[in-house]
Amino acid sequence: MVFNRDKSVFNIIAVNFLSLFMIIVTGYTNPMINSFSNTTELLNEAFILVFTYHLYQFTDYMPDLYARNLVGNSLVVLTIINTVLNLGVS
């Protein structure tokens, strides 16, 4: 990612594939001790995947500023939901 700093879309694609890979590995191997922790880990990875989908809208390929604003608001709401869910689980 350091060498592709001028190509933000490729960085987002790399993060997307890494997150998808982590979901697959976590789903198949169940690395945590109990199933509740595994489910929490899968939920967090799914949120990361959704967050990276939002990041596509902040590249130069999305010229509509109003749509960027809506996506930014959606990203803030999803971040709050993720934080509340993780704090509620603890």
PDB file of N, CA, C and O in Angstrom:
ATOM      1  N   MET A   1       0.808  -1.191   0.000  1.00  0.00           N
ATOM      2  CA  MET A   1       0.000   0.000   0.000  1.00  0.00           C
ATOM      3  C   MET A   1       0.855   1.261   0.000  1.00  0.00           C
ATOM      4  O   MET A   1       0.402   2.319  -0.435  1.00  0.00           O
ATOM      5  N   VAL A   2       2.060   1.156   0.474  1.00  0.00           N
ATOM      6  CA  VAL A   2       2.941   2.321   0.486  1.00  0.00           C
ATOM      7  C   VAL A   2       3.288   2.728  -0.940  1.00  0.00           C
ATOM      8  O   VAL A   2       3.375   3.918  -1.242  1.00  0.00           O
ATOM      9  N   PHE A   3       3.485   1.756  -1.810  1.00  0.00           N
ATOM     10  CA  PHE A   3       3.874   2.061  -3.181  1.00  0.00           C
ATOM     11  C   PHE A   3       2.694   2.540  -4.023  1.00  0.00           C
ATOM     12  O   PHE A   3       2.904   3.131  -5.082  1.00  0.00           O
ATOM     13  N   ASN A   4       1.471   2.303  -3.584  1.00  0.00           N
ATOM     14  CA  ASN A   4       0.269   2.717  -4.320  1.00  0.00           C
ATOM     15  C   ASN A   4      -0.412   3.912  -3.678  1.00  0.00           C
ATOM     16  O   ASN A   4      -1.633   4.031  -3.773  1.00  0.00           O
ATOM     17  N   ARG A   5       0.314   4.785  -3.039  1.00  0.00           N
ATOM     18  CA  ARG A   5      -0.322   5.881  -2.321  1.00  0.00           C
ATOM     19  C   ARG A   5      -1.024   6.864  -3.243  1.00  0.00           C
ATOM     20  O   ARG A   5      -1.904   7.599  -2.795  1.00  0.00           O
ATOM     21  N   ASP A   6      -0.660   6.897  -4.512  1.00  0.00           N
ATOM     22  CA  ASP A   6      -1.335   7.775  -5.460  1.00  0.00           C
ATOM     23  C   ASP A   6      -2.597   7.145  -6.032  1.00  0.00           C
ATOM     24  O   ASP A   6      -3.407   7.838  -6.647  1.00  0.00           O
ATOM     25  N   LYS A   7      -2.769   5.875  -5.844  1.00  0.00           N
ATOM     26  CA  LYS A   7      -3.929   5.151  -6.371  1.00  0.00           C
ATOM     27  C   LYS A   7      -4.778   4.659  -5.209  1.00  0.00           C
ATOM     28  O   LYS A   7      -4.636   3.521  -4.761  1.00  0.00           O
ATOM     29  N   SER A   8      -5.654   5.519  -4.728  1.00  0.00           N
ATOM     30  CA  SER A   8      -6.425   5.207  -3.525  1.00  0.00           C
ATOM     31  C   SER A   8      -7.410   4.067  -3.746  1.00  0.00           C
ATOM     32  O   SER A   8      -7.703   3.324  -2.810  1.00  0.00           O
ATOM     33  N   VAL A   9      -7.925   3.913  -4.956  1.00  0.00           N
ATOM     34  CA  VAL A   9      -8.890   2.848  -5.207  1.00  0.00           C
ATOM     35  C   VAL A   9      -8.233   1.485  -5.033  1.00  0.00           C
ATOM     36  O   VAL A   9      -8.849   0.567  -4.492  1.00  0.00           O
ATOM     37  N   PHE A  10      -6.996   1.342  -5.483  1.00  0.00           N
ATOM     38  CA  PHE A  10      -6.310   0.062  -5.322  1.00  0.00           C
ATOM     39  C   PHE A  10      -6.052  -0.252  -3.847  1.00  0.00           C
ATOM     40  O   PHE A  10      -6.078  -1.416  -3.447  1.00  0.00           O
ATOM     41  N   ASN A  11      -5.807   0.767  -3.048  1.00  0.00           N
ATOM     42  CA  ASN A  11      -5.639   0.554  -1.608  1.00  0.00           C
ATOM     43  C   ASN A  11      -6.947   0.088  -0.974  1.00  0.00           C
ATOM     44  O   ASN A  11      -6.949  -0.804  -0.126  1.00  0.00           O
ATOM     45  N   ILE A  12      -8.043   0.687  -1.384  1.00  0.00           N
ATOM     46  CA  ILE A  12      -9.339   0.287  -0.838  1.00  0.00           C
ATOM     47  C   ILE A  12      -9.672  -1.138  -1.263  1.00  0.00           C
ATOM     48  O   ILE A  12     -10.215  -1.911  -0.474  1.00  0.00           O
ATOM     49  N   ILE A  13      -9.351  -1.489  -2.503  1.00  0.00           N
ATOM     50  CA  ILE A  13      -9.582  -2.855  -2.975  1.00  0.00           C
ATOM     51  C   ILE A  13      -8.739  -3.842  -2.165  1.00  0.00           C
ATOM     52  O   ILE A  13      -9.216  -4.923  -1.821  1.00  0.00           O
ATOM     53  N   ALA A  14      -7.502  -3.482  -1.862  1.00  0.00           N
ATOM     54  CA  ALA A  14      -6.638  -4.362  -1.063  1.00  0.00           C
ATOM     55  C   ALA A  14      -7.215  -4.562   0.338  1.00  0.00           C
ATOM     56  O   ALA A  14      -7.218  -5.680   0.853  1.00  0.00           O
ATOM     57  N   VAL A  15      -7.698  -3.493   0.953  1.00  0.00           N
ATOM     58  CA  VAL A  15      -8.310  -3.615   2.276  1.00  0.00           C
ATOM     59  C   VAL A  15      -9.586  -4.446   2.192  1.00  0.00           C
ATOM     60  O   VAL A  15      -9.879  -5.224   3.100  1.00  0.00           O
ATOM     61  N   ASN A  16     -10.346  -4.289   1.110  1.00  0.00           N
ATOM     62  CA  ASN A  16     -11.549  -5.093   0.909  1.00  0.00           C
ATOM     63  C   ASN A  16     -11.221  -6.578   0.847  1.00  0.00           C
ATOM     64  O   ASN A  16     -11.866  -7.389   1.512  1.00  0.00           O
ATOM     65  N   PHE A  17     -10.226  -6.931   0.055  1.00  0.00           N
ATOM     66  CA  PHE A  17      -9.851  -8.340  -0.057  1.00  0.00           C
ATOM     67  C   PHE A  17      -9.291  -8.886   1.254  1.00  0.00           C
ATOM     68  O   PHE A  17      -9.563 -10.032   1.610  1.00  0.00           O
ATOM     69  N   LEU A  18      -8.520  -8.086   1.970  1.00  0.00           N
ATOM     70  CA  LEU A  18      -8.004  -8.544   3.266  1.00  0.00           C
ATOM     71  C   LEU A  18      -9.132  -8.781   4.260  1.00  0.00           C
ATOM     72  O   LEU A  18      -9.117  -9.762   5.004  1.00  0.00           O
ATOM     73  N   SER A  19     -10.105  -7.884   4.270  1.00  0.00           N
ATOM     74  CA  SER A  19     -11.231  -8.053   5.177  1.00  0.00           C
ATOM     75  C   SER A  19     -12.064  -9.279   4.804  1.00  0.00           C
ATOM     76  O   SER A  19     -12.495 -10.036   5.674  1.00  0.00           O
ATOM     77  N   LEU A  20     -12.283  -9.466   3.508  1.00  0.00           N
ATOM     78  CA  LEU A  20     -13.021 -10.643   3.057  1.00  0.00           C
ATOM     79  C   LEU A  20     -12.267 -11.921   3.392  1.00  0.00           C
ATOM     80  O   LEU A  20     -12.872 -12.915   3.793  1.00  0.00           O
ATOM     81  N   PHE A  21     -10.957 -11.900   3.228  1.00  0.00           N
ATOM     82  CA  PHE A  21     -10.128 -13.049   3.592  1.00  0.00           C
ATOM     83  C   PHE A  21     -10.225 -13.347   5.086  1.00  0.00           C
ATOM     84  O   PHE A  21     -10.310 -14.509   5.483  1.00  0.00           O
ATOM     85  N   MET A  22     -10.213 -12.300   5.915  1.00  0.00           N
ATOM     86  CA  MET A  22     -10.316 -12.499   7.360  1.00  0.00           C
ATOM     87  C   MET A  22     -11.680 -13.066   7.747  1.00  0.00           C
ATOM     88  O   MET A  22     -11.774 -13.877   8.668  1.00  0.00           O
ATOM     89  N   ILE A  23     -12.734 -12.647   7.054  1.00  0.00           N
ATOM     90  CA  ILE A  23     -14.065 -13.211   7.329  1.00  0.00           C
ATOM     91  C   ILE A  23     -14.079 -14.694   6.989  1.00  0.00           C
ATOM     92  O   ILE A  23     -14.620 -15.496   7.751  1.00  0.00           O
ATOM     93  N   ILE A  24     -13.498 -15.066   5.871  1.00  0.00           N
ATOM     94  CA  ILE A  24     -13.463 -16.478   5.478  1.00  0.00           C
ATOM     95  C   ILE A  24     -12.647 -17.299   6.460  1.00  0.00           C
ATOM     96  O   ILE A  24     -13.076 -18.374   6.879  1.00  0.00           O
ATOM     97  N   VAL A  25     -11.473 -16.803   6.833  1.00  0.00           N
ATOM     98  CA  VAL A  25     -10.610 -17.540   7.767  1.00  0.00           C
ATOM     99  C   VAL A  25     -11.272 -17.662   9.133  1.00  0.00           C
ATOM    100  O   VAL A  25     -11.256 -18.735   9.737  1.00  0.00           O
ATOM    101  N   THR A  26     -11.847 -16.583   9.619  1.00  0.00           N
ATOM    102  CA  THR A  26     -12.506 -16.620  10.926  1.00  0.00           C
ATOM    103  C   THR A  26     -13.720 -17.540  10.900  1.00  0.00           C
ATOM    104  O   THR A  26     -13.988 -18.244  11.874  1.00  0.00           O
ATOM    105  N   GLY A  27     -14.446 -17.538   9.807  1.00  0.00           N
ATOM    106  CA  GLY A  27     -15.620 -18.407   9.702  1.00  0.00           C
ATOM    107  C   GLY A  27     -15.278 -19.875   9.662  1.00  0.00           C
ATOM    108  O   GLY A  27     -16.007 -20.697  10.218  1.00  0.00           O
ATOM    109  N   TYR A  28     -14.175 -20.224   9.011  1.00  0.00           N
ATOM    110  CA  TYR A  28     -13.799 -21.632   8.897  1.00  0.00           C
ATOM    111  C   TYR A  28     -13.025 -22.160  10.094  1.00  0.00           C
ATOM    112  O   TYR A  28     -13.198 -23.318  10.477  1.00  0.00           O
ATOM    113  N   THR A  29     -12.175 -21.335  10.691  1.00  0.00           N
ATOM    114  CA  THR A  29     -11.293 -21.863  11.735  1.00  0.00           C
ATOM    115  C   THR A  29     -11.809 -21.671  13.145  1.00  0.00           C
ATOM    116  O   THR A  29     -11.386 -22.394  14.047  1.00  0.00           O
ATOM    117  N   ASN A  30     -12.714 -20.715  13.371  1.00  0.00           N
ATOM    118  CA  ASN A  30     -13.223 -20.415  14.718  1.00  0.00           C
ATOM    119  C   ASN A  30     -12.069 -20.230  15.708  1.00  0.00           C
ATOM    120  O   ASN A  30     -11.868 -21.077  16.578  1.00  0.00           O
ATOM    121  N   PRO A  31     -11.310 -19.140  15.590  1.00  0.00           N
ATOM    122  CA  PRO A  31     -10.097 -18.978  16.392  1.00  0.00           C
ATOM    123  C   PRO A  31     -10.341 -18.651  17.864  1.00  0.00           C
ATOM    124  O   PRO A  31      -9.442 -18.840  18.684  1.00  0.00           O
ATOM    125  N   MET A  32     -11.495 -18.179  18.209  1.00  0.00           N
ATOM    126  CA  MET A  32     -11.767 -17.806  19.603  1.00  0.00           C
ATOM    127  C   MET A  32     -12.221 -19.022  20.401  1.00  0.00           C
ATOM    128  O   MET A  32     -12.505 -20.083  19.844  1.00  0.00           O
ATOM    129  N   ILE A  33     -12.282 -18.844  21.711  1.00  0.00           N
ATOM    130  CA  ILE A  33     -12.599 -19.964  22.601  1.00  0.00           C
ATOM    131  C   ILE A  33     -14.066 -20.365  22.513  1.00  0.00           C
ATOM    132  O   ILE A  33     -14.382 -21.550  22.413  1.00  0.00           O
ATOM    133  N   ASN A  34     -14.965 -19.377  22.549  1.00  0.00           N
ATOM    134  CA  ASN A  34     -16.396 -19.703  22.506  1.00  0.00           C
ATOM    135  C   ASN A  34     -17.034 -19.132  21.241  1.00  0.00           C
ATOM    136  O   ASN A  34     -16.446 -18.305  20.544  1.00  0.00           O
ATOM    137  N   SER A  35     -18.239 -19.593  20.969  1.00  0.00           N
ATOM    138  CA  SER A  35     -18.902 -19.187  19.725  1.00  0.00           C
ATOM    139  C   SER A  35     -19.343 -17.730  19.766  1.00  0.00           C
ATOM    140  O   SER A  35     -19.436 -17.090  18.719  1.00  0.00           O
ATOM    141  N   PHE A  36     -19.619 -17.191  20.954  1.00  0.00           N
ATOM    142  CA  PHE A  36     -20.016 -15.792  21.054  1.00  0.00           C
ATOM    143  C   PHE A  36     -18.880 -14.865  20.620  1.00  0.00           C
ATOM    144  O   PHE A  36     -19.118 -13.874  19.931  1.00  0.00           O
ATOM    145  N   SER A  37     -17.661 -15.181  21.017  1.00  0.00           N
ATOM    146  CA  SER A  37     -16.506 -14.387  20.603  1.00  0.00           C
ATOM    147  C   SER A  37     -16.261 -14.503  19.103  1.00  0.00           C
ATOM    148  O   SER A  37     -15.883 -13.528  18.453  1.00  0.00           O
ATOM    149  N   ASN A  38     -16.478 -15.692  18.558  1.00  0.00           N
ATOM    150  CA  ASN A  38     -16.336 -15.866  17.114  1.00  0.00           C
ATOM    151  C   ASN A  38     -17.375 -15.058  16.354  1.00  0.00           C
ATOM    152  O   ASN A  38     -17.066 -14.463  15.322  1.00  0.00           O
ATOM    153  N   THR A  39     -18.596 -15.031  16.852  1.00  0.00           N
ATOM    154  CA  THR A  39     -19.654 -14.248  16.218  1.00  0.00           C
ATOM    155  C   THR A  39     -19.352 -12.765  16.300  1.00  0.00           C
ATOM    156  O   THR A  39     -19.578 -12.033  15.337  1.00  0.00           O
ATOM    157  N   THR A  40     -18.844 -12.312  17.436  1.00  0.00           N
ATOM    158  CA  THR A  40     -18.467 -10.907  17.585  1.00  0.00           C
ATOM    159  C   THR A  40     -17.351 -10.537  16.620  1.00  0.00           C
ATOM    160  O   THR A  40     -17.370  -9.460  16.024  1.00  0.00           O
ATOM    161  N   GLU A  41     -16.384 -11.423  16.468  1.00  0.00           N
ATOM    162  CA  GLU A  41     -15.281 -11.176  15.544  1.00  0.00           C
ATOM    163  C   GLU A  41     -15.780 -11.110  14.101  1.00  0.00           C
ATOM    164  O   GLU A  41     -15.345 -10.248  13.338  1.00  0.00           O
ATOM    165  N   LEU A  42     -16.683 -12.004  13.722  1.00  0.00           N
ATOM    166  CA  LEU A  42     -17.244 -11.975  12.378  1.00  0.00           C
ATOM    167  C   LEU A  42     -18.064 -10.701  12.147  1.00  0.00           C
ATOM    168  O   LEU A  42     -18.029 -10.121  11.062  1.00  0.00           O
ATOM    169  N   LEU A  43     -18.790 -10.279  13.160  1.00  0.00           N
ATOM    170  CA  LEU A  43     -19.574  -9.048  13.042  1.00  0.00           C
ATOM    171  C   LEU A  43     -18.658  -7.842  12.861  1.00  0.00           C
ATOM    172  O   LEU A  43     -18.946  -6.967  12.045  1.00  0.00           O
ATOM    173  N   ASN A  44     -17.570  -7.785  13.605  1.00  0.00           N
ATOM    174  CA  ASN A  44     -16.623  -6.680  13.462  1.00  0.00           C
ATOM    175  C   ASN A  44     -15.976  -6.674  12.078  1.00  0.00           C
ATOM    176  O   ASN A  44     -15.803  -5.612  11.481  1.00  0.00           O
ATOM    177  N   GLU A  45     -15.620  -7.843  11.569  1.00  0.00           N
ATOM    178  CA  GLU A  45     -15.044  -7.910  10.234  1.00  0.00           C
ATOM    179  C   GLU A  45     -16.070  -7.509   9.175  1.00  0.00           C
ATOM    180  O   GLU A  45     -15.714  -6.882   8.178  1.00  0.00           O
ATOM    181  N   ALA A  46     -17.320  -7.860   9.380  1.00  0.00           N
ATOM    182  CA  ALA A  46     -18.362  -7.444   8.440  1.00  0.00           C
ATOM    183  C   ALA A  46     -18.532  -5.926   8.459  1.00  0.00           C
ATOM    184  O   ALA A  46     -18.745  -5.312   7.413  1.00  0.00           O
ATOM    185  N   PHE A  47     -18.438  -5.322   9.633  1.00  0.00           N
ATOM    186  CA  PHE A  47     -18.505  -3.866   9.715  1.00  0.00           C
ATOM    187  C   PHE A  47     -17.324  -3.226   8.988  1.00  0.00           C
ATOM    188  O   PHE A  47     -17.493  -2.215   8.307  1.00  0.00           O
ATOM    189  N   ILE A  48     -16.141  -3.798   9.126  1.00  0.00           N
ATOM    190  CA  ILE A  48     -14.974  -3.263   8.424  1.00  0.00           C
ATOM    191  C   ILE A  48     -15.183  -3.343   6.916  1.00  0.00           C
ATOM    192  O   ILE A  48     -14.809  -2.424   6.187  1.00  0.00           O
ATOM    193  N   LEU A  49     -15.776  -4.432   6.449  1.00  0.00           N
ATOM    194  CA  LEU A  49     -16.056  -4.571   5.024  1.00  0.00           C
ATOM    195  C   LEU A  49     -17.046  -3.512   4.554  1.00  0.00           C
ATOM    196  O   LEU A  49     -16.872  -2.935   3.481  1.00  0.00           O
ATOM    197  N   VAL A  50     -18.072  -3.256   5.337  1.00  0.00           N
ATOM    198  CA  VAL A  50     -19.046  -2.221   4.987  1.00  0.00           C
ATOM    199  C   VAL A  50     -18.401  -0.836   5.037  1.00  0.00           C
ATOM    200  O   VAL A  50     -18.701   0.020   4.205  1.00  0.00           O
ATOM    201  N   PHE A  51     -17.520  -0.615   6.008  1.00  0.00           N
ATOM    202  CA  PHE A  51     -16.819   0.672   6.079  1.00  0.00           C
ATOM    203  C   PHE A  51     -15.961   0.902   4.831  1.00  0.00           C
ATOM    204  O   PHE A  51     -15.919   2.011   4.299  1.00  0.00           O
ATOM    205  N   THR A  52     -15.283  -0.146   4.371  1.00  0.00           N
ATOM    206  CA  THR A  52     -14.458   0.039   3.181  1.00  0.00           C
ATOM    207  C   THR A  52     -15.302   0.232   1.934  1.00  0.00           C
ATOM    208  O   THR A  52     -14.858   0.891   0.994  1.00  0.00           O
ATOM    209  N   TYR A  53     -16.505  -0.321   1.896  1.00  0.00           N
ATOM    210  CA  TYR A  53     -17.405  -0.029   0.776  1.00  0.00           C
ATOM    211  C   TYR A  53     -17.768   1.450   0.755  1.00  0.00           C
ATOM    212  O   TYR A  53     -17.917   2.043  -0.313  1.00  0.00           O
ATOM    213  N   HIS A  54     -17.908   2.041   1.928  1.00  0.00           N
ATOM    214  CA  HIS A  54     -18.200   3.471   1.996  1.00  0.00           C
ATOM    215  C   HIS A  54     -17.018   4.305   1.494  1.00  0.00           C
ATOM    216  O   HIS A  54     -17.219   5.383   0.933  1.00  0.00           O
ATOM    217  N   LEU A  55     -15.802   3.824   1.687  1.00  0.00           N
ATOM    218  CA  LEU A  55     -14.625   4.594   1.299  1.00  0.00           C
ATOM    219  C   LEU A  55     -14.514   4.799  -0.204  1.00  0.00           C
ATOM    220  O   LEU A  55     -13.863   5.746  -0.645  1.00  0.00           O
ATOM    221  N   TYR A  56     -15.137   3.932  -1.003  1.00  0.00           N
ATOM    222  CA  TYR A  56     -15.122   4.128  -2.446  1.00  0.00           C
ATOM    223  C   TYR A  56     -15.765   5.457  -2.837  1.00  0.00           C
ATOM    224  O   TYR A  56     -15.386   6.065  -3.838  1.00  0.00           O
ATOM    225  N   GLN A  57     -16.727   5.900  -2.052  1.00  0.00           N
ATOM    226  CA  GLN A  57     -17.440   7.131  -2.385  1.00  0.00           C
ATOM    227  C   GLN A  57     -16.611   8.379  -2.137  1.00  0.00           C
ATOM    228  O   GLN A  57     -16.970   9.457  -2.610  1.00  0.00           O
ATOM    229  N   PHE A  58     -15.514   8.260  -1.410  1.00  0.00           N
ATOM    230  CA  PHE A  58     -14.677   9.417  -1.115  1.00  0.00           C
ATOM    231  C   PHE A  58     -13.483   9.553  -2.062  1.00  0.00           C
ATOM    232  O   PHE A  58     -12.605  10.385  -1.835  1.00  0.00           O
ATOM    233  N   THR A  59     -13.447   8.747  -3.111  1.00  0.00           N
ATOM    234  CA  THR A  59     -12.377   8.864  -4.098  1.00  0.00           C
ATOM    235  C   THR A  59     -12.773   9.890  -5.156  1.00  0.00           C
ATOM    236  O   THR A  59     -13.859  10.468  -5.097  1.00  0.00           O
ATOM    237  N   ASP A  60     -11.898  10.109  -6.108  1.00  0.00           N
ATOM    238  CA  ASP A  60     -12.153  11.084  -7.170  1.00  0.00           C
ATOM    239  C   ASP A  60     -13.206  10.604  -8.165  1.00  0.00           C
ATOM    240  O   ASP A  60     -13.669  11.388  -8.993  1.00  0.00           O
ATOM    241  N   TYR A  61     -13.585   9.350  -8.101  1.00  0.00           N
ATOM    242  CA  TYR A  61     -14.562   8.813  -9.039  1.00  0.00           C
ATOM    243  C   TYR A  61     -15.998   9.181  -8.674  1.00  0.00           C
ATOM    244  O   TYR A  61     -16.922   8.913  -9.442  1.00  0.00           O
ATOM    245  N   MET A  62     -16.188   9.790  -7.516  1.00  0.00           N
ATOM    246  CA  MET A  62     -17.523  10.225  -7.093  1.00  0.00           C
ATOM    247  C   MET A  62     -17.533  11.747  -7.038  1.00  0.00           C
ATOM    248  O   MET A  62     -17.129  12.327  -6.030  1.00  0.00           O
ATOM    249  N   PRO A  63     -17.989  12.408  -8.106  1.00  0.00           N
ATOM    250  CA  PRO A  63     -17.922  13.878  -8.136  1.00  0.00           C
ATOM    251  C   PRO A  63     -19.053  14.573  -7.379  1.00  0.00           C
ATOM    252  O   PRO A  63     -18.950  15.762  -7.078  1.00  0.00           O
ATOM    253  N   ASP A  64     -20.132  13.849  -7.067  1.00  0.00           N
ATOM    254  CA  ASP A  64     -21.292  14.461  -6.432  1.00  0.00           C
ATOM    255  C   ASP A  64     -21.023  14.697  -4.944  1.00  0.00           C
ATOM    256  O   ASP A  64     -20.908  13.741  -4.177  1.00  0.00           O
ATOM    257  N   LEU A  65     -20.925  15.952  -4.539  1.00  0.00           N
ATOM    258  CA  LEU A  65     -20.612  16.280  -3.145  1.00  0.00           C
ATOM    259  C   LEU A  65     -21.774  15.979  -2.209  1.00  0.00           C
ATOM    260  O   LEU A  65     -21.555  15.629  -1.049  1.00  0.00           O
ATOM    261  N   TYR A  66     -23.004  16.110  -2.692  1.00  0.00           N
ATOM    262  CA  TYR A  66     -24.160  15.801  -1.847  1.00  0.00           C
ATOM    263  C   TYR A  66     -24.180  14.305  -1.511  1.00  0.00           C
ATOM    264  O   TYR A  66     -24.468  13.926  -0.376  1.00  0.00           O
ATOM    265  N   ALA A  67     -23.876  13.466  -2.493  1.00  0.00           N
ATOM    266  CA  ALA A  67     -23.829  12.021  -2.245  1.00  0.00           C
ATOM    267  C   ALA A  67     -22.694  11.679  -1.284  1.00  0.00           C
ATOM    268  O   ALA A  67     -22.841  10.799  -0.435  1.00  0.00           O
ATOM    269  N   ARG A  68     -21.574  12.364  -1.413  1.00  0.00           N
ATOM    270  CA  ARG A  68     -20.469  12.143  -0.463  1.00  0.00           C
ATOM    271  C   ARG A  68     -20.895  12.511   0.953  1.00  0.00           C
ATOM    272  O   ARG A  68     -20.530  11.835   1.914  1.00  0.00           O
ATOM    273  N   ASN A  69     -21.657  13.569   1.072  1.00  0.00           N
ATOM    274  CA  ASN A  69     -22.139  13.983   2.389  1.00  0.00           C
ATOM    275  C   ASN A  69     -23.070  12.925   2.981  1.00  0.00           C
ATOM    276  O   ASN A  69     -22.968  12.597   4.163  1.00  0.00           O
ATOM    277  N   LEU A  70     -23.968  12.396   2.167  1.00  0.00           N
ATOM    278  CA  LEU A  70     -24.867  11.347   2.646  1.00  0.00           C
ATOM    279  C   LEU A  70     -24.107  10.094   3.058  1.00  0.00           C
ATOM    280  O   LEU A  70     -24.410   9.478   4.080  1.00  0.00           O
ATOM    281  N   VAL A  71     -23.118   9.725   2.251  1.00  0.00           N
ATOM    282  CA  VAL A  71     -22.318   8.545   2.579  1.00  0.00           C
ATOM    283  C   VAL A  71     -21.507   8.792   3.845  1.00  0.00           C
ATOM    284  O   VAL A  71     -21.330   7.882   4.655  1.00  0.00           O
ATOM    285  N   GLY A  72     -21.014  10.015   4.019  1.00  0.00           N
ATOM    286  CA  GLY A  72     -20.286  10.351   5.246  1.00  0.00           C
ATOM    287  C   GLY A  72     -21.172  10.254   6.471  1.00  0.00           C
ATOM    288  O   GLY A  72     -20.746   9.757   7.513  1.00  0.00           O
ATOM    289  N   ASN A  73     -22.421  10.735   6.349  1.00  0.00           N
ATOM    290  CA  ASN A  73     -23.362  10.616   7.470  1.00  0.00           C
ATOM    291  C   ASN A  73     -23.674   9.158   7.763  1.00  0.00           C
ATOM    292  O   ASN A  73     -23.769   8.761   8.925  1.00  0.00           O
ATOM    293  N   SER A  74     -23.835   8.361   6.717  1.00  0.00           N
ATOM    294  CA  SER A  74     -24.079   6.940   6.900  1.00  0.00           C
ATOM    295  C   SER A  74     -22.891   6.261   7.579  1.00  0.00           C
ATOM    296  O   SER A  74     -23.070   5.384   8.424  1.00  0.00           O
ATOM    297  N   LEU A  75     -21.693   6.666   7.211  1.00  0.00           N
ATOM    298  CA  LEU A  75     -20.488   6.095   7.819  1.00  0.00           C
ATOM    299  C   LEU A  75     -20.396   6.449   9.298  1.00  0.00           C
ATOM    300  O   LEU A  75     -19.992   5.619  10.112  1.00  0.00           O
ATOM    301  N   VAL A  76     -20.767   7.664   9.645  1.00  0.00           N
ATOM    302  CA  VAL A  76     -20.760   8.073  11.054  1.00  0.00           C
ATOM    303  C   VAL A  76     -21.787   7.266  11.848  1.00  0.00           C
ATOM    304  O   VAL A  76     -21.504   6.822  12.961  1.00  0.00           O
ATOM    305  N   VAL A  77     -22.980   7.077  11.278  1.00  0.00           N
ATOM    306  CA  VAL A  77     -24.025   6.304  11.972  1.00  0.00           C
ATOM    307  C   VAL A  77     -23.591   4.854  12.150  1.00  0.00           C
ATOM    308  O   VAL A  77     -23.796   4.270  13.214  1.00  0.00           O
ATOM    309  N   LEU A  78     -22.994   4.271  11.118  1.00  0.00           N
ATOM    310  CA  LEU A  78     -22.523   2.890  11.239  1.00  0.00           C
ATOM    311  C   LEU A  78     -21.403   2.759  12.271  1.00  0.00           C
ATOM    312  O   LEU A  78     -21.323   1.757  12.981  1.00  0.00           O
ATOM    313  N   THR A  79     -20.549   3.759  12.351  1.00  0.00           N
ATOM    314  CA  THR A  79     -19.479   3.742  13.353  1.00  0.00           C
ATOM    315  C   THR A  79     -20.058   3.802  14.759  1.00  0.00           C
ATOM    316  O   THR A  79     -19.581   3.111  15.659  1.00  0.00           O
ATOM    317  N   ILE A  80     -21.067   4.610  14.949  1.00  0.00           N
ATOM    318  CA  ILE A  80     -21.722   4.703  16.261  1.00  0.00           C
ATOM    319  C   ILE A  80     -22.399   3.385  16.606  1.00  0.00           C
ATOM    320  O   ILE A  80     -22.312   2.920  17.742  1.00  0.00           O
ATOM    321  N   ILE A  81     -23.078   2.773  15.622  1.00  0.00           N
ATOM    322  CA  ILE A  81     -23.731   1.483  15.868  1.00  0.00           C
ATOM    323  C   ILE A  81     -22.699   0.424  16.232  1.00  0.00           C
ATOM    324  O   ILE A  81     -22.915  -0.354  17.161  1.00  0.00           O
ATOM    325  N   ASN A  82     -21.592   0.383  15.520  1.00  0.00           N
ATOM    326  CA  ASN A  82     -20.537  -0.587  15.807  1.00  0.00           C
ATOM    327  C   ASN A  82     -19.954  -0.362  17.194  1.00  0.00           C
ATOM    328  O   ASN A  82     -19.705  -1.322  17.924  1.00  0.00           O
ATOM    329  N   THR A  83     -19.735   0.886  17.563  1.00  0.00           N
ATOM    330  CA  THR A  83     -19.183   1.198  18.888  1.00  0.00           C
ATOM    331  C   THR A  83     -20.150   0.791  19.985  1.00  0.00           C
ATOM    332  O   THR A  83     -19.739   0.205  20.987  1.00  0.00           O
ATOM    333  N   VAL A  84     -21.417   1.090  19.810  1.00  0.00           N
ATOM    334  CA  VAL A  84     -22.422   0.733  20.822  1.00  0.00           C
ATOM    335  C   VAL A  84     -22.522  -0.787  20.950  1.00  0.00           C
ATOM    336  O   VAL A  84     -22.601  -1.315  22.059  1.00  0.00           O
ATOM    337  N   LEU A  85     -22.518  -1.487  19.819  1.00  0.00           N
ATOM    338  CA  LEU A  85     -22.590  -2.953  19.886  1.00  0.00           C
ATOM    339  C   LEU A  85     -21.363  -3.534  20.598  1.00  0.00           C
ATOM    340  O   LEU A  85     -21.498  -4.444  21.416  1.00  0.00           O
ATOM    341  N   ASN A  86     -20.183  -3.021  20.298  1.00  0.00           N
ATOM    342  CA  ASN A  86     -18.987  -3.555  20.942  1.00  0.00           C
ATOM    343  C   ASN A  86     -18.927  -3.210  22.426  1.00  0.00           C
ATOM    344  O   ASN A  86     -18.452  -4.013  23.229  1.00  0.00           O
ATOM    345  N   LEU A  87     -19.400  -2.027  22.797  1.00  0.00           N
ATOM    346  CA  LEU A  87     -19.408  -1.666  24.216  1.00  0.00           C
ATOM    347  C   LEU A  87     -20.503  -2.434  24.963  1.00  0.00           C
ATOM    348  O   LEU A  87     -20.348  -2.747  26.143  1.00  0.00           O
ATOM    349  N   GLY A  88     -21.601  -2.733  24.279  1.00  0.00           N
ATOM    350  CA  GLY A  88     -22.662  -3.514  24.907  1.00  0.00           C
ATOM    351  C   GLY A  88     -22.285  -4.953  25.127  1.00  0.00           C
ATOM    352  O   GLY A  88     -22.785  -5.590  26.054  1.00  0.00           O
ATOM    353  N   VAL A  89     -21.415  -5.479  24.296  1.00  0.00           N
ATOM    354  CA  VAL A  89     -20.965  -6.873  24.414  1.00  0.00           C
ATOM    355  C   VAL A  89     -19.995  -7.024  25.562  1.00  0.00           C
ATOM    356  O   VAL A  89     -19.989  -8.048  26.246  1.00  0.00           O
ATOM    357  N   SER A  90     -19.164  -5.999  25.780  1.00  0.00           N
ATOM    358  CA  SER A  90     -18.104  -6.090  26.801  1.00  0.00           C
ATOM    359  C   SER A  90     -18.641  -6.265  28.184  1.00  0.00           C
ATOM    360  O   SER A  90     -17.869  -6.356  29.138  1.00  0.00           O
TER     361      SER A  90
END
